[in-house]
Amino acid sequence: MLDELTSSQLSEWEAYNRLDPIGTWRDDFRMAFLAMTMTNLTIDVHDKKGAQHVSMEDFIPNWDATATVEEMKKVFKDIVQSQNKKMGIQPRKPPVKKQ
């Protein structure tokens, strides 16, 4: 496609992209806004009065960050444990495998 565009056409697309971004960053931005809105509504309805709201930055992925699978599992496990503790849910023991 770039072989078929003139310099002025490419400049137009670049200018348009600055005004109305195209691509995955925009999708991430939209989903972060939606997630922030839903989370803050849930906080308003279910948490104690004056609970801290979240920001969009809490939901925008950092694609440049590098983490191992084990680090990601630990973060997810910590989140689940924290939420279970807030809700008073006792952790289940893993099932015993029969041989």
C-alpha positions as CSV (number, residue, x, y, z in Angstrom):
1,M,0.0,0.0,0.0
2,L,2.8,2.4,0.8
3,D,4.2,1.9,-2.7
4,E,0.9,3.2,-4.1
5,L,0.5,6.3,-1.9
6,T,1.9,9.7,-2.8
7,S,3.8,11.7,-0.3
8,S,0.9,14.1,0.1
9,Q,-1.6,11.2,0.6
10,L,0.7,9.7,3.3
11,S,0.9,13.2,5.0
12,E,-2.9,13.4,5.0
13,W,-3.2,10.0,6.6
14,E,-0.6,10.9,9.3
15,A,-2.4,14.1,10.0
16,Y,-5.7,12.3,10.2
17,N,-4.2,9.7,12.6
18,R,-3.1,12.5,14.9
19,L,-6.7,13.9,15.0
20,D,-8.4,10.5,15.2
21,P,-5.9,7.7,16.0
22,I,-6.2,4.4,14.2
23,G,-5.2,1.0,15.5
24,T,-4.7,-0.9,18.7
25,W,-3.7,2.0,20.9
26,R,-7.1,3.5,20.4
27,D,-8.8,0.2,21.1
28,D,-6.7,-0.1,24.4
29,F,-7.7,3.5,25.2
30,R,-11.4,2.8,24.7
31,M,-11.4,-0.4,26.7
32,A,-9.5,1.3,29.5
33,F,-12.1,4.0,29.6
34,L,-14.9,1.4,29.7
35,A,-13.2,-0.7,32.4
36,M,-12.5,2.5,34.5
37,T,-16.1,3.6,34.2
38,M,-17.5,0.1,35.2
39,T,-15.1,-0.3,38.0
40,N,-15.8,3.2,39.5
41,L,-19.5,2.5,39.3
42,T,-19.0,-0.8,41.1
43,I,-16.9,1.0,43.7
44,D,-19.6,3.6,44.2
45,V,-22.4,1.0,44.6
46,H,-20.6,-1.7,46.6
47,D,-17.6,-0.1,48.5
48,K,-17.6,2.1,51.5
49,K,-18.3,5.8,51.0
50,G,-15.1,7.6,50.0
51,A,-13.4,4.6,48.5
52,Q,-10.7,5.5,46.1
53,H,-11.6,5.4,42.4
54,V,-9.3,4.0,39.7
55,S,-7.9,5.8,36.7
56,M,-7.7,4.9,33.0
57,E,-3.9,4.3,33.5
58,D,-4.8,1.3,35.7
59,F,-6.2,-0.5,32.7
60,I,-4.0,0.6,29.8
61,P,-1.6,-2.3,29.1
62,N,2.1,-1.7,29.1
63,W,3.2,-3.7,26.0
64,D,6.9,-2.8,26.6
65,A,7.0,-4.4,30.0
66,T,8.6,-7.8,30.2
67,A,7.5,-10.3,32.8
68,T,8.0,-14.0,33.1
69,V,5.1,-16.4,33.2
70,E,5.8,-17.1,36.8
71,E,5.7,-13.4,37.7
72,M,2.4,-13.0,35.8
73,K,1.0,-16.1,37.7
74,K,2.1,-14.6,41.0
75,V,0.4,-11.2,40.3
76,F,-2.8,-12.9,39.2
77,K,-2.8,-15.2,42.3
78,D,-2.2,-12.2,44.6
79,I,-5.2,-10.3,43.0
80,V,-7.4,-13.4,43.5
81,Q,-6.3,-13.8,47.1
82,S,-6.9,-10.2,47.8
83,Q,-10.4,-10.2,46.4
84,N,-11.3,-13.5,48.1
85,K,-10.1,-12.0,51.4
86,K,-12.3,-8.9,50.9
87,M,-15.3,-11.1,50.1
88,G,-14.7,-13.5,52.9
89,I,-14.1,-16.5,50.6
90,Q,-12.0,-19.3,52.0
91,P,-9.4,-20.7,49.5
92,R,-10.1,-24.3,48.3
93,K,-7.5,-27.0,48.5
94,P,-6.5,-28.3,45.1
95,P,-8.1,-31.6,44.2
96,V,-6.1,-34.8,45.0
97,K,-5.3,-36.7,41.8
98,K,-6.1,-40.4,42.0
99,Q,-3.6,-42.7,40.4
